[in-house]
Amino acid sequence: MSKQSFTVIFAVPGVAFLIAIISEYTGLDLWLGQHFYDREHDLWPFRYAWLTEDLLHRGGRYLVVALAFVLAGLFIGTFFRPALKPYRKDFAYILIAGISGPAIVGFCKSITHIYTPWALQIFGGAQPYIRVFDHVPASSPVGHAFPAAHASGGFAWFSMYFALRRRVVPGYRLSLLLPLGLGAIFGLAQQARGAHFLSHDLVSLGICWLCAVFWCRLFYADASRLEDVNSVNTSLASRS
């Protein structure tokens, strides 16, 4: 991999992580969060709303699971339908990369000590506001709210973009709209409910992108094809 390709591949998660740290340590997280919190009534109005909890949270989870089952079905179908056989590796890559992102996010949630906004004292809860690099009081209960799991269910599908790019599918860049759109919508819904801050979603984005890149290099070991993938990232970076 060229130095330029290496830099571009890690530009997306690098920028996401950097903005996440800035958002957390400049107070942007709190500033955004307070717009969803009703101080007069001491509650999060969208926490149990039909749109945010039922449709976007619970329904979004079902959508992601359904998408994973569709991909698993397509992969299994490659063993029975000759027309699908050429795409077996693609289906496997998209599925495995799509599952690994949320899995890693889930693992990170189990070892980090960050509370949901609705649990914080500044938003009517009982816990102190602790940032990711802050000292954690020994008497504090474990938080487990960082990174954002629900947003990762949307960002998980960056692998579709890399798979379609390899096959030079017309309009492949549009495939970025699915993971970015779903991740952003899911993340915003959870912020509105008081379940996460912006920084939580950005870290999930970076993790899912890195998973897609890692599995792409593992599944498609052909150096020339990998350079094709890298050239797309270079093009996107030059246009931004």
PEGI-V827764 format. One record per residue. SS is DSSP state (h for helix, s for strand, l for the rest). OMEGA is omega in whole degrees, -180 to 180 (NA if undefined). NEAR is the number of other C-alpha atoms within 10 Angstrom. Layout:
SS	OMEGA	NEAR
SS	OMEGA	NEAR
This chain:
l	180	11
l	179	9
h	-180	7
h	180	11
h	179	18
h	-179	13
h	-177	15
h	-179	21
h	-177	20
l	178	16
h	-177	16
h	179	16
h	179	20
h	178	16
h	180	14
h	180	21
h	-179	21
h	179	14
h	178	16
h	179	23
h	179	20
h	-179	14
h	-178	20
h	-173	19
h	174	15
l	-179	11
l	179	11
h	177	17
h	-177	21
h	-179	18
h	178	12
h	-178	15
h	-177	22
h	178	18
l	179	12
l	-176	17
s	179	23
s	-177	14
l	-179	13
l	-179	6
l	177	9
l	179	11
s	175	17
s	-174	23
l	-176	14
l	-176	19
l	-178	20
l	180	11
l	-178	14
h	-177	12
h	-174	14
h	-178	22
h	-175	18
h	-175	13
h	-172	14
h	180	22
h	-179	21
h	179	14
h	178	14
h	178	21
h	179	18
h	180	13
h	-180	15
h	178	20
h	179	13
h	179	12
h	178	15
h	179	18
h	177	13
h	180	14
h	177	19
h	178	16
h	178	12
h	178	19
h	178	21
h	180	16
h	180	15
l	179	17
l	-177	12
l	180	11
l	-178	10
h	-178	10
h	-179	10
h	-174	15
h	-180	17
l	-177	10
l	-176	16
h	-179	15
h	180	15
h	179	23
h	-180	23
h	-180	17
h	-178	24
h	-177	25
h	-177	22
h	177	20
h	180	25
h	179	29
h	-174	20
h	180	17
h	177	27
h	179	26
h	179	17
h	176	18
h	179	23
h	178	20
h	179	14
h	178	18
h	-176	18
h	-177	15
h	178	13
l	-172	16
l	-178	21
l	-178	25
l	172	22
l	178	22
h	-177	26
h	179	22
h	-174	17
s	179	16
h	-178	12
h	177	15
h	175	21
l	180	17
l	-175	14
l	-172	11
s	177	19
l	178	15
l	-178	17
l	179	16
l	-169	15
l	-179	16
l	-180	11
l	174	10
l	-179	9
l	177	16
l	-176	9
l	-177	7
l	-176	6
l	175	10
l	-178	12
l	-176	14
l	179	17
l	179	18
l	-175	22
l	-4	28
l	-176	30
l	-178	31
h	-175	27
h	178	28
h	-180	34
h	176	35
h	175	28
h	-179	29
h	-177	32
l	-169	32
l	170	32
h	-179	26
h	177	30
h	179	22
h	-179	21
h	180	27
h	-180	23
h	178	19
h	179	19
h	-179	18
l	177	12
l	178	12
l	179	12
l	180	9
l	-177	9
h	-179	16
h	180	14
h	-180	10
h	176	19
h	-178	16
h	-179	13
h	-179	17
h	-180	24
h	-180	18
h	180	14
h	-179	22
h	-180	26
h	-180	20
h	179	19
h	-179	26
h	180	30
h	179	20
h	180	23
h	174	26
h	180	29
h	180	24
h	-176	25
l	-178	24
l	-177	23
l	172	28
l	179	29
h	-178	23
h	179	25
h	-179	28
h	-179	28
h	178	28
h	177	26
h	177	34
h	-179	31
h	180	22
h	-178	22
h	177	32
h	180	26
h	177	21
h	179	22
h	179	27
h	-179	19
h	-178	13
h	176	18
h	179	21
h	-179	14
h	-178	11
h	-175	12
l	-173	16
l	179	11
l	-175	10
h	-178	11
h	-180	11
h	177	15
h	178	18
h	176	15
h	179	15
h	-179	23
h	-178	22
h	178	16
h	179	18
h	178	21
h	-180	18
h	-180	11
h	-179	12
h	-179	13
h	-178	9
h	-177	7
l	NA	5
